[in-house]
Amino acid sequence: MVESDRPALVLVPSVSWAAVIAGTVIAGATGLVLHAFGGAIGLAVSSTAPTWRDASFPLIFLSGIYLVLVALAAYGLGGYVAGRLRVASSALNRDEIEFRDGVHGLFVWACATLLTAFLVTTLALGSTRLTAPSGGSAGPASSVAGENIIALDLDRLFRADPPATGTDLDYNRAEAARILLAASGHSAVSTDERAYLAKLVSSRSGLAAADAEARVDSVFATAKQNIARARRAGVILAFMAGAAAAIGAVAAWLAAEAGGTHRGEMVPSLWWPASRRPSRSVL
């Protein structure tokens, strides 16, 4: 029997999950740090504070651009790490190796995005329990949106002089919030609903019927403006988040391919000029 001089092929898994996990962790940590920095300097894309709704369009646009840059940095770095750490087989051709490197970057993007969505959902549920009123069975579950968007309008609606003490307004605030939120829709609130809210305000604040109706009209106008501003901010947030996610996927793919190229060339530095790149013989 004649032994072959050709080296034995070593089979390696198609997906290097250790590299994917490492890239995901690095992408998540990078994004967390950059988002914290952006929030510290006032570049948060959204906020529950009423002042966010009064922010200028340039600030909102700049915050969206910063979100895109964070996605480029976080997903790009995570994808590069995954591509460089991935175990590749020398039995594959160059195109197949580059494709698998890119897929590993896409794995990092997908895992980091799903992890972020899970954390955001968890935090949102936690903040819902914190921001909702504590009393009443129907109030807490139904008034959270109103408490987050038009809390100040609800305060003005039930404000009394002198201030009432020891009065539980949780359910009344939840009920008023639902009416005010309905007023921002395409169909206006019915006359009966407006009259009922005026009677509720009159009984809770001690105002005369005419004064209570005037207060309800004023709060309806300001609440509608605040809801519209919050809605526009939400649209911008959703658009920028979607754009950042799409751009992040491309960045992760390209960065993983770059990491795989540096892995095959044994390049010690991230800043290797493309013109000096040797042939990819060692993979």
ZIQUI-V955703 format. One record per run of one state. SS is the DSSP state (h for helix, s for strand, l for the rest). FROM is the first residue (numbers start at 1). TO is the last residue. If there is no record, write none. Layout:
ss = [SS SS]
from = [FROM FROM]
to = [TO TO]
This chain:
ss = [l h l h l h l h l h l h l h l h l h l h l h l]
from = [1 17 41 50 54 57 86 94 132 139 143 144 150 151 158 170 184 191 206 209 266 274 277]
to = [16 40 49 53 56 85 93 131 138 142 143 149 150 157 169 183 190 205 208 265 273 276 283]
